[in-house]
Amino acid sequence: MLSILIPVYNFNISELLIEVHKQATIANIEFEIICFDDKSETFTIENKKTINSLTNSRIILSDINLGRIESRQRLSNASIYDFLLFLDADVLPKSNKFIEQYLEFVQSKYEVIFGGFAYSASKPPEKFILRWKYGKHFEEISAKTRNLKPYRIIISANFFVKKHVFNKLNSKINRKSYGLDNYFAALLKQNKINVLHLDNEVYHLSLESSISYLIKTEDYITTLLWLFKEKKMSEHENRLLIIFVSLKRFKLNHFMNLIYNLFSSKMKKNILGTNPIMSIFQFYKLAFISHKELNS
């Protein structure tokens, strides 16, 4: 029936394991929980102890660090059921009907279902404010809004997928880098996969520091630019790439490169400050992709 698959790296997933195991048991279905430990340096003993205490559950320990894409493939390969529920390690279901809400769509036409992301209403410490604020503005979006453009907001930390569909798409991703959810979204659109979004969120528990998140954002943009140059994003709904291509068409990317050279330090000061303005952060990303494209 259902394989619940969790790639993990240096995170304590005991609470997540116990919660999804409880919900799957209450749902009275055949299920398994498989974790893939991607050569963690911490929490391996705790996670192993928890999973060994649960029925229908096991952990796979990797000898090398493979990254999230390959970890997910190893999990899919190890699974025995036709329906997969992928969860990132640093999440926790918002609802006690989380598993049941996905099961309602087992017989539907939809091949991939995204449950969505949620963040605590309380502000975190100042050093984490950028990640929290960005998540509240651009990731904590209702299913009604996400379904208007089903391939635009794809967050793979919480999704339900038919196994054959996942294997078909994931096998096309052969790069180990941050930001490949954009490629997965493009592949969904290119292959005309039926996608549905639900208000079946998980809380995002692990917030990076603002400086770490800015670095990850730049990595994501580097990956996005590579996908564009390699013509792997021929069909997509990525807003940053859509605007960048329009600017490039009118050679305004040169102007944005100039803006980056002149004002990137000032923009970063705001972005990494105690009250980052999201419009400045979005503008910075557009300037950065223009700068990166012209200087690499």
C-alpha positions as CSV (number, residue, x, y, z in Angstrom):
1,M,0.0,0.0,0.0
2,L,2.2,2.8,1.3
3,S,6.0,3.3,1.7
4,I,6.9,6.3,3.9
5,L,10.4,7.3,2.9
6,I,12.7,9.6,4.8
7,P,16.2,10.7,3.8
8,V,18.1,11.9,6.8
9,Y,21.4,13.7,7.4
10,N,22.4,14.9,10.9
11,F,18.9,15.3,12.2
12,N,17.0,13.6,15.0
13,I,13.9,12.2,13.3
14,S,12.5,10.3,16.4
15,E,9.4,12.6,16.8
16,L,8.6,12.4,13.0
17,L,9.0,8.6,13.0
18,I,6.7,8.1,16.0
19,E,4.1,10.4,14.6
20,V,3.8,8.9,11.1
21,H,4.0,5.4,12.4
22,K,1.1,6.2,14.7
23,Q,-1.0,7.7,11.9
24,A,-0.3,4.9,9.5
25,T,-1.3,2.3,12.2
26,I,-4.5,4.1,12.9
27,A,-5.3,4.3,9.2
28,N,-5.2,0.4,9.3
29,I,-3.2,0.0,6.0
30,E,-0.2,-2.0,4.9
31,F,2.7,0.3,5.3
32,E,6.5,0.5,5.8
33,I,8.8,3.2,7.0
34,I,12.3,3.3,5.5
35,C,14.9,5.9,6.5
36,F,18.1,6.4,4.5
37,D,20.9,7.8,6.6
38,D,23.2,9.6,4.3
39,K,26.4,9.1,6.3
40,S,25.3,11.3,9.2
41,E,27.8,12.3,11.8
42,T,25.2,12.9,14.5
43,F,21.9,11.4,15.7
44,T,22.5,8.0,14.0
45,I,22.3,6.1,17.3
46,E,19.1,7.9,18.4
47,N,17.4,7.4,15.0
48,K,18.4,3.8,14.8
49,K,17.1,3.1,18.3
50,T,13.7,4.7,17.6
51,I,13.2,3.0,14.2
52,N,14.1,-0.4,15.7
53,S,11.3,0.1,18.3
54,L,8.7,0.5,15.6
55,T,7.0,-2.2,13.5
56,N,7.3,-2.3,9.7
57,S,10.3,0.1,9.9
58,R,13.9,0.0,9.1
59,I,16.9,2.2,8.4
60,I,19.5,2.0,5.7
61,L,23.0,3.4,6.6
62,S,25.1,4.7,3.7
63,D,28.9,4.4,3.7
64,I,29.2,7.6,1.6
65,N,27.3,10.9,1.4
66,L,25.1,10.6,-1.7
67,G,22.9,13.7,-1.5
68,R,19.1,14.0,-1.4
69,I,18.4,13.0,-5.0
70,E,20.3,9.7,-4.8
71,S,19.1,9.1,-1.3
72,R,15.5,9.3,-2.5
73,Q,16.3,6.9,-5.3
74,R,17.8,4.4,-3.0
75,L,14.7,4.7,-0.8
76,S,12.4,4.1,-3.8
77,N,14.5,1.1,-4.9
78,A,14.2,-0.4,-1.4
79,S,10.4,0.2,-1.1
80,I,7.9,-2.6,-1.7
81,Y,4.7,-0.6,-2.3
82,D,3.3,1.3,-5.3
83,F,2.6,4.5,-3.4
84,L,5.4,6.6,-1.9
85,L,5.3,9.4,0.7
86,F,8.5,11.3,0.8
87,L,9.2,13.4,3.9
88,D,12.3,15.5,4.7
89,A,13.9,14.8,8.0
90,D,13.3,18.2,9.5
91,V,9.5,18.3,9.2
92,L,6.5,17.3,11.3
93,P,2.9,16.8,10.2
94,K,0.6,19.7,11.1
95,S,-2.5,17.5,11.2
96,N,-3.2,14.2,13.0
97,K,-5.1,13.2,9.8
98,F,-2.0,13.8,7.7
99,I,-1.7,10.2,6.4
100,E,-5.4,9.8,5.9
101,Q,-5.7,12.9,3.8
102,Y,-3.2,11.5,1.3
103,L,-4.9,8.1,1.3
104,E,-8.1,9.7,0.1
105,F,-6.5,10.2,-3.3
106,V,-5.0,6.8,-3.9
107,Q,-7.7,6.0,-6.5
108,S,-7.7,9.4,-8.1
109,K,-6.3,10.5,-11.4
110,Y,-3.5,12.5,-9.6
111,E,0.0,11.0,-9.9
112,V,1.8,13.4,-7.6
113,I,0.3,15.3,-4.6
114,F,2.1,18.0,-2.7
115,G,0.9,18.7,0.8
116,G,2.6,22.0,1.4
117,F,4.8,23.7,4.0
118,A,4.0,25.6,7.2
119,Y,6.0,27.7,9.6
120,S,5.6,28.7,13.2
121,A,3.6,31.9,13.8
122,S,6.2,33.0,16.3
123,K,9.3,34.8,15.0
124,P,12.6,32.8,15.5
125,P,15.8,34.4,16.9
126,E,17.1,37.2,14.7
127,K,19.9,35.0,13.1
128,F,17.2,32.8,11.5
129,I,14.8,35.6,10.5
130,L,15.5,35.5,6.7
131,R,14.6,31.8,6.3
132,W,11.5,32.1,8.4
133,K,10.3,35.3,6.7
134,Y,10.9,33.9,3.2
135,G,9.0,30.7,4.1
136,K,6.0,32.6,5.5
137,H,5.8,34.8,2.3
138,F,6.6,32.4,-0.5
139,E,6.2,28.8,0.8
140,E,3.3,28.8,3.2
141,I,0.8,29.1,0.4
142,S,-2.8,27.7,0.3
143,A,-3.5,24.7,-1.9
144,K,-6.2,26.9,-3.7
145,T,-3.5,29.3,-4.8
146,R,-0.9,26.6,-5.6
147,N,-3.4,24.7,-7.8
148,L,-3.8,27.8,-10.0
149,K,-0.2,27.2,-11.2
150,P,0.4,23.6,-10.2
151,Y,4.0,23.4,-11.4
152,R,5.1,26.7,-9.9
153,I,5.5,26.0,-6.1
154,I,6.9,22.6,-5.8
155,I,8.3,21.7,-2.4
156,S,9.5,18.1,-2.3
157,A,9.9,18.0,1.5
158,N,6.3,16.6,1.7
159,F,4.8,14.8,-1.3
160,F,2.9,11.7,-2.3
161,V,3.7,10.0,-5.6
162,K,3.1,6.9,-7.6
163,K,6.3,4.9,-7.6
164,H,6.6,4.4,-11.3
165,V,6.2,8.2,-11.9
166,F,8.9,9.0,-9.3
167,N,11.4,6.6,-10.8
168,K,10.8,7.9,-14.3
169,L,11.4,11.5,-13.3
170,N,14.1,11.1,-10.6
171,S,16.2,9.0,-12.9
172,K,16.6,12.1,-15.2
173,I,18.2,14.1,-12.4
174,N,21.9,13.3,-12.3
175,R,23.3,16.4,-10.6
176,K,24.2,16.7,-6.9
177,S,23.4,20.3,-6.0
178,Y,20.9,22.5,-4.2
179,G,17.8,23.8,-6.0
180,L,16.8,20.7,-8.0
181,D,13.2,21.0,-7.0
182,N,13.0,23.4,-9.9
183,Y,14.1,20.7,-12.3
184,F,11.6,18.2,-10.8
185,A,8.9,20.8,-11.3
186,A,9.9,21.2,-14.9
187,L,9.9,17.5,-15.5
188,L,6.4,17.2,-14.0
189,K,5.2,19.8,-16.5
190,Q,7.2,18.4,-19.5
191,N,5.8,14.9,-18.9
192,K,2.2,16.2,-18.3
193,I,2.0,14.6,-14.9
194,N,-1.3,15.2,-13.1
195,V,-0.4,17.2,-10.0
196,L,-2.6,18.2,-7.1
197,H,-1.9,20.4,-4.1
198,L,-3.5,19.9,-0.7
199,D,-3.7,21.8,2.5
200,N,-1.9,18.9,4.2
201,E,1.2,20.7,5.5
202,V,4.2,19.8,7.5
203,Y,5.9,22.2,9.8
204,H,9.5,23.1,8.7
205,L,11.4,22.7,11.9
206,S,15.0,23.4,10.9
207,L,15.8,27.0,9.9
208,E,19.2,27.9,8.5
209,S,20.9,31.1,9.7
210,S,20.4,34.0,7.4
211,I,23.9,33.9,6.0
212,S,23.6,30.1,5.4
213,Y,20.3,30.6,3.6
214,L,21.7,33.4,1.4
215,I,24.5,31.1,0.4
216,K,22.0,28.3,-0.4
217,T,19.9,30.7,-2.4
218,E,23.0,31.6,-4.5
219,D,23.6,27.9,-4.9
220,Y,20.0,27.4,-6.0
221,I,20.4,30.2,-8.6
222,T,23.6,28.7,-9.9
223,T,21.8,25.4,-10.4
224,L,18.8,27.1,-12.0
225,L,21.2,28.9,-14.5
226,W,22.9,25.6,-15.3
227,L,19.5,24.0,-16.0
228,F,18.6,26.9,-18.3
229,K,21.9,26.8,-20.2
230,E,21.6,23.0,-20.6
231,K,18.1,23.4,-22.0
232,K,16.6,21.3,-19.2
233,M,14.0,23.9,-18.3
234,S,12.2,24.2,-21.7
235,E,8.8,24.0,-20.0
236,H,8.5,25.5,-16.5
237,E,6.7,28.0,-14.3
238,N,9.7,29.3,-12.4
239,R,9.1,33.0,-11.9
240,L,12.8,34.0,-11.4
241,L,13.8,32.3,-14.7
242,I,10.8,33.7,-16.6
243,I,11.7,37.3,-15.6
244,F,15.4,36.7,-16.2
245,V,14.7,35.4,-19.8
246,S,12.6,38.5,-20.5
247,L,15.3,40.8,-19.3
248,K,17.9,38.9,-21.3
249,R,15.8,39.2,-24.4
250,F,15.9,43.0,-24.2
251,K,19.6,42.9,-22.9
252,L,18.5,44.4,-19.6
253,N,20.5,41.6,-17.9
254,H,23.5,43.9,-18.4
255,F,21.8,46.6,-16.5
256,M,21.0,44.1,-13.7
257,N,24.6,43.1,-13.6
258,L,25.6,46.7,-13.1
259,I,23.1,47.0,-10.3
260,Y,24.6,43.9,-8.7
261,N,28.1,45.4,-9.0
262,L,27.1,48.7,-7.5
263,F,24.5,47.7,-4.8
264,S,25.0,44.1,-3.9
265,S,26.7,45.0,-0.6
266,K,23.9,47.3,0.4
267,M,21.2,44.8,-0.6
268,K,23.0,42.1,1.5
269,K,23.1,44.4,4.5
270,N,19.3,44.5,4.4
271,I,18.8,40.8,3.6
272,L,21.1,39.7,6.5
273,G,19.7,42.3,8.9
274,T,17.1,42.0,11.6
275,N,14.2,43.0,9.3
276,P,14.9,41.8,5.7
277,I,12.6,43.2,3.1
278,M,11.4,40.4,0.8
279,S,11.2,42.7,-2.3
280,I,14.9,43.5,-1.9
281,F,15.7,39.8,-1.5
282,Q,13.8,39.0,-4.7
283,F,15.5,41.9,-6.5
284,Y,18.8,40.7,-5.3
285,K,18.2,37.2,-6.8
286,L,17.4,38.7,-10.1
287,A,20.6,40.8,-10.0
288,F,22.6,37.8,-8.9
289,I,21.4,35.5,-11.7
290,S,22.2,38.3,-14.3
291,H,25.7,38.8,-12.7
292,K,26.3,35.1,-12.6
293,E,25.3,34.5,-16.2
294,L,27.6,37.3,-17.5
295,N,30.6,36.5,-15.3
296,S,31.0,32.8,-15.5
